[in-house]
Amino acid sequence: MNRSAVPTRSHGPEPRGLASPGHFCEELPVRVIGIGNPMRADDALGWEALLRLERDCLPGVDYVRFGGDCSQLAELLLVSRAAVVIDAVHGAGEPGTLVFWDLADPRPELVPHGEARISGHGYGICETLGLCRLLGRLPRPLVLVGVEGLTFGFGTEMSAPVAAALPSVVGAVRQELRRIAGRP
């Protein structure tokens, strides 16, 4: 696998292949994908949350640290039954605010307008999702659990608002994994 998408632990069978477009084999894993860069301050959020979540060792769940461009993210999503993506976001919200987006929702208001869609991860997540939709293989559910970031420059420390939100992110991901598994 590409160095930028590093599976940290797999707790389920290896994927045996895709079903017909739009349908997924039960053997495909649920993936928790921590997006980020530990050398870019708040952008470390995805990886830091993943470090805490890996301790859960849930069966059928793959934990993946991701720091590449979104074309490689598409490769991960195409072989996932369901996915939870964790990332720091840069929007109009207050730093430290928890965000939860249904990325499988095709509504146009979820796509940013008037901005370049190139991010620090290459082309943007909207284009990644569009590619998966075009191929008919978007995992469901597919959600983003994130936090509005404050600082994305070089540095190894997350800002205080993002660091304070980290336990809420971990809790939200655990809750989503319970929902995917059909447990309360």
C-alpha positions as CSV (number, residue, x, y, z in Angstrom):
1,M,0.0,0.0,0.0
2,N,1.1,3.6,-0.6
3,R,3.1,5.1,2.3
4,S,0.7,7.9,2.7
5,A,-2.1,5.6,3.6
6,V,-0.8,3.4,6.4
7,P,-3.1,0.8,7.8
8,T,-2.3,0.6,11.5
9,R,-4.3,-2.4,12.6
10,S,-6.7,-4.6,10.8
11,H,-9.3,-6.4,13.0
12,G,-11.2,-8.3,10.3
13,P,-10.9,-10.4,7.2
14,E,-9.1,-9.1,4.2
15,P,-11.4,-7.7,1.5
16,R,-12.4,-10.4,-1.0
17,G,-13.5,-8.0,-3.7
18,L,-16.3,-5.7,-4.6
19,A,-19.9,-6.6,-5.3
20,S,-21.8,-5.0,-8.1
21,P,-21.6,-1.2,-8.3
22,G,-23.4,0.4,-5.3
23,H,-23.4,-2.8,-3.3
24,F,-20.7,-4.0,-0.9
25,C,-19.6,-7.4,0.2
26,E,-20.1,-7.9,4.0
27,E,-16.4,-9.0,4.1
28,L,-15.3,-5.4,3.3
29,P,-14.1,-3.7,6.4
30,V,-15.4,-0.6,8.2
31,R,-12.6,1.9,8.0
32,V,-11.8,4.7,10.5
33,I,-9.5,7.0,8.5
34,G,-7.6,9.6,10.4
35,I,-6.5,12.3,8.0
36,G,-3.8,14.7,8.8
37,N,-0.2,15.6,9.3
38,P,1.4,15.5,12.8
39,M,3.8,18.3,11.8
40,R,1.0,20.8,10.9
41,A,-0.5,21.8,14.3
42,D,-4.3,21.2,14.2
43,D,-4.0,19.0,11.2
44,A,-2.7,16.3,13.6
45,L,-6.3,15.9,14.9
46,G,-7.1,12.8,12.7
47,W,-4.0,11.0,13.7
48,E,-4.3,11.9,17.4
49,A,-7.9,10.6,17.5
50,L,-6.9,7.4,15.7
51,L,-4.2,6.7,18.4
52,R,-6.9,6.7,21.0
53,L,-9.4,4.7,18.9
54,E,-7.0,1.9,18.0
55,R,-7.0,0.8,21.6
56,D,-10.6,-0.3,21.1
57,C,-9.5,-3.2,18.8
58,L,-13.0,-3.6,17.3
59,P,-13.4,-6.6,15.1
60,G,-14.0,-5.9,11.4
61,V,-12.6,-2.3,11.8
62,D,-9.5,-1.1,10.0
63,Y,-7.7,1.9,11.4
64,V,-5.8,3.9,8.8
65,R,-3.6,7.0,9.2
66,F,-3.9,9.0,6.0
67,G,-1.7,11.9,4.9
68,G,-1.7,11.6,1.1
69,D,-3.7,13.2,-1.6
70,C,-7.4,12.5,-2.0
71,S,-7.0,10.3,-5.0
72,Q,-5.5,7.7,-2.7
73,L,-8.3,8.3,-0.3
74,A,-10.7,7.2,-3.1
75,E,-8.8,3.9,-3.3
76,L,-9.5,3.3,0.4
77,L,-13.2,4.3,0.2
78,L,-13.7,2.0,-2.9
79,V,-12.9,-1.0,-0.8
80,S,-14.7,-0.1,2.4
81,R,-18.2,-1.2,3.5
82,A,-18.6,1.9,5.7
83,A,-16.2,4.7,6.7
84,V,-15.7,7.3,9.4
85,V,-13.2,10.0,8.4
86,I,-11.6,12.2,11.1
87,D,-10.1,15.5,10.1
88,A,-9.5,19.1,11.2
89,V,-11.6,21.4,9.0
90,H,-11.1,25.0,8.0
91,G,-14.5,26.7,7.6
92,A,-16.3,29.6,9.0
93,G,-17.0,28.0,12.4
94,E,-15.5,28.8,15.8
95,P,-12.2,26.9,16.4
96,G,-12.8,23.8,18.5
97,T,-16.3,23.3,17.2
98,L,-17.2,19.7,16.5
99,V,-18.6,19.0,13.0
100,F,-20.4,15.9,11.8
101,W,-21.2,15.6,8.1
102,D,-22.9,12.8,6.2
103,L,-20.5,12.7,3.2
104,A,-22.7,10.3,1.3
105,D,-25.3,13.1,1.1
106,P,-25.1,14.4,-2.5
107,R,-26.8,17.8,-1.7
108,P,-25.0,20.6,-3.5
109,E,-24.9,22.8,-0.4
110,L,-22.4,20.4,1.1
111,V,-19.9,21.3,-1.7
112,P,-17.9,24.5,-1.1
113,H,-18.6,27.2,-3.7
114,G,-16.3,30.0,-4.8
115,E,-13.1,28.5,-3.5
116,A,-10.4,26.4,-5.1
117,R,-11.0,22.8,-4.2
118,I,-7.3,22.0,-3.8
119,S,-6.3,21.2,-0.2
120,G,-3.2,20.3,1.6
121,H,-4.2,16.7,0.7
122,G,-4.1,17.3,-3.1
123,Y,-7.4,17.7,-4.8
124,G,-10.4,18.0,-2.4
125,I,-12.7,15.6,-0.7
126,C,-15.6,16.8,-2.8
127,E,-13.8,15.5,-5.9
128,T,-12.9,12.3,-4.2
129,L,-16.6,11.7,-3.3
130,G,-17.6,12.6,-6.8
131,L,-15.2,10.0,-8.2
132,C,-16.6,7.3,-5.8
133,R,-20.1,8.2,-6.9
134,L,-19.2,8.1,-10.5
135,L,-17.8,4.6,-10.0
136,G,-21.0,3.6,-8.0
137,R,-19.0,2.6,-5.0
138,L,-19.6,5.1,-2.2
139,P,-19.5,3.3,1.2
140,R,-22.5,3.9,3.4
141,P,-22.5,5.2,5.9
142,L,-19.7,7.6,5.2
143,V,-19.3,10.3,7.7
144,L,-16.8,13.0,8.7
145,V,-16.2,13.7,12.3
146,G,-14.1,16.8,12.6
147,V,-13.2,20.0,14.4
148,E,-12.9,23.5,13.2
149,G,-9.2,24.1,13.3
150,L,-7.3,27.3,14.2
151,T,-3.7,26.7,13.3
152,F,-2.5,24.7,10.3
153,G,1.1,26.0,10.0
154,F,4.2,24.0,10.9
155,G,4.3,22.8,14.5
156,T,3.7,19.7,16.6
157,E,1.2,21.1,19.1
158,M,-2.5,21.4,18.4
159,S,-4.2,24.7,19.4
160,A,-6.0,24.7,22.8
161,P,-9.5,24.7,21.3
162,V,-8.8,21.7,19.0
163,A,-6.9,19.7,21.7
164,A,-9.9,20.3,24.1
165,A,-12.3,18.9,21.5
166,L,-10.3,15.7,21.0
167,P,-12.2,13.6,23.6
168,S,-15.5,14.7,21.9
169,V,-14.2,13.6,18.5
170,V,-13.2,10.2,19.9
171,G,-16.6,9.8,21.6
172,A,-18.5,10.8,18.4
173,V,-16.5,8.2,16.4
174,R,-17.2,5.5,18.9
175,Q,-20.9,6.3,18.8
176,E,-20.9,6.2,15.0
177,L,-19.1,2.8,15.1
178,R,-21.8,1.5,17.5
179,R,-24.5,2.8,15.1
180,I,-22.8,1.1,12.1
181,A,-22.6,-2.2,14.1
182,G,-26.3,-1.9,15.1
183,R,-25.6,-1.4,18.8
184,P,-27.0,1.3,21.0
